[in-house]
């Protein structure tokens, strides 16, 4: 199929582009490059020997999206574009609702007018909220605890209503957990601008000398070593999940929801130890106070994705960290090198 990736020059989008191209699909990327680099797509082409059509623009621009869908004869959309930092969403809620929800509405209106009815949406485990018991199941009530999570929840509602209104829509909602790692080649990977919001890219920047030390936020939680426990999934496994979900919904009408996670948790100190193994030396860190809003532990129940898609997160933590370090060590300044 011809597949449009919104936000496709970013971390997860660029890895998904590789998997799509290797599976024989054609890829069109729409990205405003506000948190990405077109260099990632050049490297995707290098890795696959295939061409990526790139459109520089914003999904809020409905006319541009419609023109892109028409001119490139797009058959399916994988929707990554949006703002994605929890803390930032608390400070800038209007921006998050305008970009994430408003932008998605523009995309969906353009899809409706052009007859494109297949979409895979990049949702998040944050929709489950603070009171959900672990492991998270797709059938659990949603209760997002921050503006970022609520934008994902609202977009899920919009897509659910859309699917109910017209059975020709084929929709996947992918709630994934903590993407880490990089392409095994080290040529593409995560390239956060500013201070990383997530643990592994922060550790990687400390290891490469961009940051002084890691602060572990609390070691007195009710977990095996006192630090927070999270579900980490390799970005290449995650990319494979997107392609499998797209292939599935192309043949199944309606709205389908899947968790994409490893189905187990690792503590902050476990991740740090694994990354130190990859680097071959200790990484400076200290224990700090708890951070407001952090949950002690959560992870996915990914069994539905296995049943429906044959998908499982196969990559162990040590390999995730080794791949992430290969990317960071080879590209200490990201795509600016």
C-alpha positions as CSV (number, residue, x, y, z in Angstrom):
1,X,0.0,0.0,0.0
2,X,0.9,3.7,-0.2
3,X,1.1,4.8,3.4
4,X,1.2,8.3,4.8
5,X,3.2,8.7,8.0
6,X,2.3,12.0,9.8
7,X,5.3,12.9,12.0
8,X,7.2,10.2,10.0
9,X,10.6,11.9,10.3
10,X,10.5,11.5,14.1
11,X,11.8,8.6,16.3
12,X,9.1,6.0,16.0
13,X,8.0,7.2,12.5
14,X,11.4,6.8,10.9
15,X,11.8,3.3,12.3
16,X,8.3,2.4,11.1
17,X,9.2,3.7,7.7
18,X,12.1,1.2,7.5
19,X,9.8,-1.7,8.4
20,X,7.1,-0.6,5.9
21,X,9.6,-0.2,3.1
22,X,11.2,-3.5,3.8
23,X,7.8,-5.1,3.7
24,X,7.2,-3.7,0.2
25,X,5.0,-0.7,1.0
26,X,5.5,2.8,-0.3
27,X,6.0,5.6,2.2
28,X,5.0,9.3,2.2
29,X,6.0,11.4,5.2
30,X,4.3,14.6,6.3
31,X,6.3,16.4,9.0
32,X,6.8,20.0,10.1
33,X,10.3,19.1,11.5
34,X,9.5,20.9,14.8
35,X,10.9,17.9,16.6
36,X,12.6,15.9,13.9
37,X,15.2,16.1,11.1
38,X,14.8,15.3,7.4
39,X,18.2,13.6,7.8
40,X,16.5,10.7,9.4
41,X,14.6,10.1,6.2
42,X,17.8,10.3,4.1
43,X,19.2,7.6,6.3
44,X,16.0,5.5,6.0
45,X,16.5,5.6,2.3
46,X,20.2,4.6,2.8
47,X,19.2,1.6,5.0
48,X,16.4,0.3,2.7
49,X,17.5,1.3,-0.8
50,X,14.1,2.7,-1.3
51,X,12.7,6.3,-1.8
52,X,10.6,8.2,0.8
53,X,8.3,11.0,-0.5
54,X,8.6,13.9,1.9
55,X,6.1,16.7,2.4
56,X,7.3,19.5,4.7
57,X,4.2,20.8,6.4
58,X,1.8,20.8,9.3
59,X,-1.2,18.4,9.7
60,X,-3.2,21.4,11.0
61,X,-3.1,22.6,7.4
62,X,-6.1,20.7,6.1
63,X,-5.7,21.7,2.5
64,X,-2.1,20.5,2.5
65,X,-3.1,17.2,4.0
66,X,-5.9,16.7,1.5
67,X,-3.5,17.6,-1.4
68,X,-0.9,15.2,-0.1
69,X,-3.4,12.3,0.2
70,X,-4.7,13.0,-3.3
71,X,-1.4,13.6,-5.1
72,X,0.3,10.6,-3.6
73,X,-2.7,8.3,-3.9
74,X,-2.5,7.4,-0.2
75,X,-4.3,4.2,0.9
76,X,-3.6,4.2,4.6
77,X,-2.4,6.6,7.3
78,X,-0.2,5.9,10.4
79,X,-0.7,9.0,12.6
80,X,2.3,9.8,14.8
81,X,2.3,13.6,14.6
82,X,1.8,15.6,17.8
83,X,3.2,17.1,21.0
84,X,4.3,14.4,23.4
85,X,5.8,15.6,26.7
86,X,3.6,15.1,29.9
87,X,5.3,17.8,31.9
88,X,5.2,20.3,29.0
89,X,1.5,19.5,28.5
90,X,0.7,20.7,32.0
91,X,2.4,24.0,31.3
92,X,1.0,24.4,27.8
93,X,-2.4,22.7,27.6
94,X,-3.9,24.9,24.9
95,X,-1.0,24.0,22.6
96,X,-1.5,20.3,23.2
97,X,-5.2,20.4,22.5
98,X,-4.8,22.6,19.5
99,X,-2.0,20.5,17.9
100,X,-3.0,17.0,19.0
101,X,-6.8,17.1,18.9
102,X,-7.2,19.9,16.4
103,X,-4.5,18.5,14.1
104,X,-6.1,15.1,14.2
105,X,-9.5,16.6,13.3
106,X,-7.9,18.3,10.2
107,X,-6.3,15.0,9.2
108,X,-9.6,13.1,9.6
109,X,-11.6,15.6,7.6
110,X,-9.1,15.4,4.8
111,X,-9.2,11.6,4.9
112,X,-13.0,11.6,4.8
113,X,-13.1,13.9,1.7
114,X,-10.5,11.9,-0.2
115,X,-11.9,8.5,0.7
116,X,-9.0,7.2,2.7
117,X,-10.6,5.1,5.5
118,X,-7.7,3.2,7.1
119,X,-5.8,4.8,10.0
120,X,-3.4,3.5,12.7
121,X,-3.3,6.0,15.6
122,X,-0.3,6.3,18.0
123,X,-2.0,6.4,21.3
124,X,-0.4,5.9,24.8
125,X,-0.6,4.0,28.0
126,X,-1.1,7.3,29.7
127,X,-4.8,7.0,28.9
128,X,-5.2,4.4,31.7
129,X,-4.6,7.0,34.4
130,X,-3.3,6.7,37.9
131,X,-5.9,4.3,39.4
132,X,-5.7,1.5,36.9
133,X,-4.4,-1.8,38.3
134,X,-1.3,-3.4,36.8
135,X,-1.0,-5.0,34.2
136,X,-3.0,-2.6,32.0
137,X,-5.7,-4.3,29.8
138,X,-7.4,-2.7,26.8
139,X,-10.8,-3.2,28.4
140,X,-10.0,-1.1,31.5
141,X,-11.7,2.3,31.9
142,X,-9.5,5.2,30.8
143,X,-8.8,8.1,33.2
144,X,-5.8,10.1,31.9
145,X,-4.2,12.2,34.6
146,X,-2.6,15.0,32.5
147,X,-3.3,17.1,29.4
148,X,-1.1,15.0,27.1
149,X,-2.9,11.8,28.1
150,X,-6.3,13.5,27.8
151,X,-5.5,14.5,24.2
152,X,-4.8,10.9,23.4
153,X,-8.0,9.9,25.2
154,X,-10.1,12.5,23.3
155,X,-8.6,11.4,19.9
156,X,-9.5,7.8,20.8
157,X,-13.1,9.0,21.4
158,X,-13.2,10.8,18.1
159,X,-12.0,7.8,16.2
160,X,-14.4,5.5,18.1
161,X,-17.3,7.8,17.2
162,X,-16.1,8.0,13.6
163,X,-15.9,4.2,13.3
164,X,-19.4,3.9,14.8
165,X,-20.8,6.4,12.3
166,X,-19.5,4.7,9.2
167,X,-18.5,1.0,9.0
168,X,-16.2,1.6,6.1
169,X,-13.6,3.1,8.5
170,X,-10.8,0.7,9.6
171,X,-9.1,2.1,12.7
172,X,-6.3,0.8,15.0
173,X,-5.6,2.5,18.4
174,X,-2.1,1.5,19.6
175,X,-1.5,2.2,23.3
176,X,2.2,1.7,23.7
177,X,4.5,2.0,26.7
178,X,8.1,3.2,26.8
179,X,9.9,3.0,23.4
180,X,13.7,2.7,23.6
181,X,16.5,1.4,21.5
182,X,17.4,2.2,17.9
183,X,17.9,0.6,14.5
184,X,20.7,-2.0,14.9
185,X,22.8,-0.2,12.4
186,X,23.0,2.9,14.7
187,X,22.1,5.1,11.7
188,X,18.7,6.2,13.0
189,X,17.5,6.6,16.6
190,X,16.0,9.0,19.1
191,X,17.1,12.6,18.8
192,X,15.3,14.6,21.5
193,X,15.6,18.4,21.4
194,X,16.4,20.0,24.7
195,X,16.3,18.0,27.9
196,X,15.1,14.4,27.3
197,X,11.7,13.7,29.0
198,X,12.3,9.9,29.2
199,X,14.8,7.8,31.2
200,X,16.8,6.0,28.5
201,X,17.7,9.0,26.3
202,X,18.7,10.9,29.4
203,X,21.0,8.1,30.5
204,X,22.4,8.0,27.0
205,X,23.2,11.7,27.0
206,X,24.9,11.3,30.4
207,X,27.0,8.4,29.0
208,X,28.0,10.4,26.0
209,X,29.0,13.4,28.1
210,X,26.2,15.8,27.1
211,X,24.8,15.8,30.7
212,X,26.5,15.6,34.0
213,X,24.5,12.9,35.8
214,X,21.2,11.1,36.1
215,X,19.0,11.9,39.0
216,X,16.9,8.9,40.1
217,X,13.6,10.3,41.4
218,X,13.0,8.4,44.5
219,X,14.3,5.0,45.9
220,X,11.6,4.4,48.5
221,X,8.7,3.1,46.3
222,X,7.1,-0.3,47.0
223,X,9.1,-2.0,44.3
224,X,11.9,-4.6,44.5
225,X,14.7,-2.0,44.6
226,X,12.6,1.1,45.6
227,X,12.7,2.8,42.2
228,X,9.9,3.1,39.7
229,X,9.1,0.2,37.4
230,X,8.1,0.7,33.7
231,X,7.5,-1.4,30.6
232,X,10.1,-0.8,27.9
233,X,9.7,-1.9,24.3
234,X,12.3,-1.8,21.5
235,X,11.4,0.8,18.8
236,X,11.9,-1.8,16.1
237,X,9.4,-4.2,17.8
238,X,7.1,-1.2,18.1
239,X,7.5,-0.4,14.4
240,X,6.6,-3.9,13.5
241,X,3.5,-3.6,15.7
242,X,2.3,-0.6,13.6
243,X,2.8,-2.5,10.3
244,X,1.0,-5.6,11.6
245,X,-1.9,-3.4,12.9
246,X,-2.2,-1.6,9.6
247,X,-2.3,-4.9,7.7
248,X,-4.9,-6.3,10.1
249,X,-7.3,-3.3,10.0
250,X,-7.0,-3.2,6.2
251,X,-9.0,-6.4,6.2
252,X,-11.2,-5.7,9.3
253,X,-13.7,-2.9,9.6
254,X,-14.3,-1.0,12.8
255,X,-12.1,0.1,15.7
256,X,-9.5,-2.1,17.2
257,X,-7.4,-1.4,20.3
258,X,-4.1,-3.0,21.2
259,X,-1.4,-2.5,23.9
260,X,2.1,-2.6,22.6
261,X,4.4,-3.4,25.5
262,X,6.8,-6.1,26.7
263,X,4.4,-7.3,29.4
264,X,6.9,-6.9,32.2
265,X,8.5,-4.0,34.0
266,X,12.1,-3.0,34.7
267,X,13.1,-0.6,37.5
268,X,15.1,2.6,36.9
269,X,18.2,1.0,38.5
270,X,17.8,-2.2,36.4
271,X,17.7,0.0,33.2
272,X,20.8,2.0,34.5
273,X,22.7,-1.2,35.2
274,X,21.9,-2.6,31.7
275,X,23.0,0.6,30.0
276,X,26.2,0.6,32.0
277,X,26.8,-2.9,30.7
278,X,26.4,-1.6,27.1
279,X,28.7,1.4,27.7
280,X,31.3,-0.6,29.7
281,X,31.6,1.8,32.6
282,X,29.7,3.3,35.5
283,X,27.3,6.2,34.6
284,X,27.2,9.1,37.1
285,X,23.9,9.2,39.0
286,X,22.4,10.2,42.4
287,X,19.2,9.5,44.2
288,X,16.9,12.5,44.4
289,X,13.4,13.1,45.9
290,X,10.3,11.6,44.3
291,X,8.9,13.4,41.3
292,X,5.2,14.5,41.5
293,X,2.9,12.3,39.6
294,X,5.2,9.3,39.1
295,X,3.5,6.0,39.7
296,X,5.4,3.2,41.4
297,X,4.9,0.6,38.7
298,X,2.9,-0.3,35.6
299,X,3.3,-2.5,32.6
300,X,1.2,-3.9,29.7
301,X,-0.8,-7.0,29.2
302,X,0.0,-7.4,25.5
303,X,-1.8,-10.7,25.0
304,X,-4.5,-9.2,22.7
305,X,-1.8,-8.1,20.3
306,X,-0.3,-11.6,20.3
307,X,-3.8,-13.1,19.6
308,X,-4.9,-10.8,16.9
309,X,-1.6,-9.7,15.3
310,X,0.9,-12.4,16.2
311,X,2.9,-9.6,17.7
312,X,5.2,-9.9,20.7
313,X,8.0,-7.7,22.0
314,X,11.0,-10.0,21.5
315,X,14.0,-7.8,22.3
316,X,15.5,-8.1,25.8
317,X,16.5,-5.1,27.9
318,X,20.3,-5.6,27.3
319,X,19.8,-5.5,23.5
320,X,17.6,-2.4,23.8
321,X,20.2,-0.6,25.7
322,X,23.1,-1.8,23.4
323,X,21.2,-0.6,20.3
324,X,20.4,2.7,22.0
325,X,24.0,3.2,22.9
326,X,25.3,2.3,19.5
327,X,23.1,5.1,18.1
328,X,24.1,7.7,20.7
329,X,27.8,6.9,20.6
330,X,27.9,7.2,16.8
331,X,25.7,10.3,16.8
332,X,26.5,12.2,20.0
333,X,24.7,15.3,18.7
334,X,21.9,13.4,17.0
335,X,21.4,14.2,13.3
336,X,23.4,17.4,13.6
337,X,26.6,15.4,13.4
